[in-house]
Amino acid sequence: MNTLSSPAATVHRNAPVNAPINAPLSSLQVQLLKLVQSDPSASYDQLSSLTQKDRTTIMRNMAKLKAAGRAQRVGAKKSGHWQVT
């Protein structure tokens, strides 16, 4: 008799299916929105310097804001600007 016949446990690495769609903004995300409202041409590096956070953290949080429809980048990567919606 094989004792290993039961199915293996499944490990989920994705976000939960019933995660809130309109999750509340973090304090960093609110700060980022205020910064890009005051300086729409701010770069990730400038935002990183102003918030004292790593550039990757800024990029990840701006991506969350873009996905939530709270901010968008208008124009090219270098010459574009942020628009808070």
Secondary structure as the mmCIF struct_conf table of DSSP 4:
data_model
#
loop_
_struct_conf.conf_type_id
_struct_conf.id
_struct_conf.beg_label_comp_id
_struct_conf.beg_label_asym_id
_struct_conf.beg_label_seq_id
_struct_conf.end_label_comp_id
_struct_conf.end_label_asym_id
_struct_conf.end_label_seq_id
TURN_TY1_P TURN_TY1_P1 THR A 3 LEU A 4
BEND BEND1 SER A 6 SER A 6
HELX_LH_PP_P HELX_LH_PP_P1 PRO A 7 THR A 10
BEND BEND2 ASN A 14 ASN A 14
HELX_LH_PP_P HELX_LH_PP_P2 ALA A 15 PRO A 16
TURN_TY1_P TURN_TY1_P2 VAL A 17 ASN A 18
TURN_TY1_P TURN_TY1_P3 ILE A 21 ASN A 22
HELX_LH_PP_P HELX_LH_PP_P3 ALA A 23 SER A 26
HELX_RH_AL_P HELX_RH_AL_P1 SER A 27 SER A 38
TURN_TY1_P TURN_TY1_P4 PRO A 40 SER A 41
HELX_RH_AL_P HELX_RH_AL_P2 TYR A 44 THR A 51
TURN_TY1_P TURN_TY1_P5 GLN A 52 GLN A 52
HELX_RH_AL_P HELX_RH_AL_P3 ARG A 55 ALA A 67
TURN_TY1_P TURN_TY1_P6 ALA A 68 GLY A 69
BEND BEND3 ARG A 70 ARG A 70
STRN STRN1 ALA A 71 VAL A 74
BEND BEND4 GLY A 75 GLY A 75
TURN_TY1_P TURN_TY1_P7 LYS A 77 SER A 79
STRN STRN2 HIS A 81 VAL A 84
#
